[in-house]
Amino acid sequence: MSAFPLPVTCERKMAARGGKRAAERAAQNKTKRAKLNGNKTPQTERKANTVTFTVKEEEANKNIISVPPPVSTGKWTNKERVLVFSSRGISFRTRHLMMDLRTMMPHSKADTKMDRKDKLFVVNEVCEIKNCNKCIFFEAKKKQDLYMWISNVPHGPSAKFLVQNVHTLAELKMTGNCLKGSRPLLSFDPKFDKEPHYALLKELFTQIFSTPRYHPKSQPFVDHVLTFTIADHRIWFRNYQIIEEDASLVEIGPRFVLNLIKIFQGSFGGPTLYENPHFQSPNTNRRMIRQATAARLKERQMVKELLKEKRSEEQEVLARDVTDEVFMTPDEPRDPVVQLQPPEPQRSTKKLRLSELKKKTQMKRKGLR
């Protein structure tokens, strides 16, 4: 703003000049576009190009097989998201198993490893940050024991398993194969419907491992089966491919065994709904193995000692002859000998040697020797 304001008439004149200049610029731009386009019609007036096929071309097009799109197209209503991650200190086998589960489940998400000092309630917050309502958490202890948590976040229930006999895709080298991101069929053992705790686990497994329909990362195919069987109070997990020719099954992997420990009402905690009476912790199992080996060593030591005793008894029996006692006669009794004179003093050997040396030296001096 200037120090001296302009009168109102000057401001009106300047505004009018600006409007005239803008109108002149718009008219010039229109003339330039008309020269560049020539006699072309604008886009709004253009007609759509029509393609006409003959009868032969239509018959040829019918024989062409149309391939479906690679990604499912439809309304995605079941928005299940599973967070798959682990704690620090896991082995390479556990890491490969975790990666296999992520590739097998297109609706899964990953996260960084959690510190072992943090409590398990932190997992609920991590799931909330990642916008996940299910969780598979691998917990490693003593660098040799692997525990797996499956949970419905944030209200529960949750279950804790001991993972045994882990075999990954890389080490199995099975002949089966399936499309990445395809939806699986879930096959459960009939025992899952007989007991209530197994029925609860069946519902958890179906919600976690089944790929939602019309998921953006899923494929519109069903070409593999996930089986959950119960044997020896454990759950055995297998993954099979469905071959279209004869509907036979070929194993793909991975495979592992889940030994149920507890089922909790809440997510990663809360009151215990079920506790497995057949479960034996790895520490007690290792202690029993050590005790069994120690008992075996004690038995071997006892057997060695018994053999030594037997051998010594046999040697004594062979060395002893019974007929030797026939010729043994008792000695006649003798009167004890009484010494009436004191014994002669015994000279020490050192003094005798010294006296002999003196005699020899004296004989040499005299020349007698």
Secondary structure, DSSP 8 states (H G I E B T S, - for coil): --SS---HHHHHHHHHHHHHHHHHHHHHHHHHHHHHHTT---GGG---------HHHHHHHHHS-----SS--S-------EEEEEBTT--HHHHHHHHHHHHH-TTEE----B-TTS-TTHHHHHHHHTT-SEEEEEEEETTTEEEEEEEETTT--EEEEEEEEEE-HHHH--S----TTB--EEEE-GGGGTSHHHHHHHHHHHHHHS--TT-TT-BS---EEEEEEEETTEEEEEEEEE-TTT--EEE---EEEEEEEEEEEETTEEEEEEE-TT---HHHHHHHHHHHHHHHHHHHHHHHHHHHHHHHHHHHHHH--GGGGTT-------------S-------HHHHHHHHHHHHHHHHHHT--
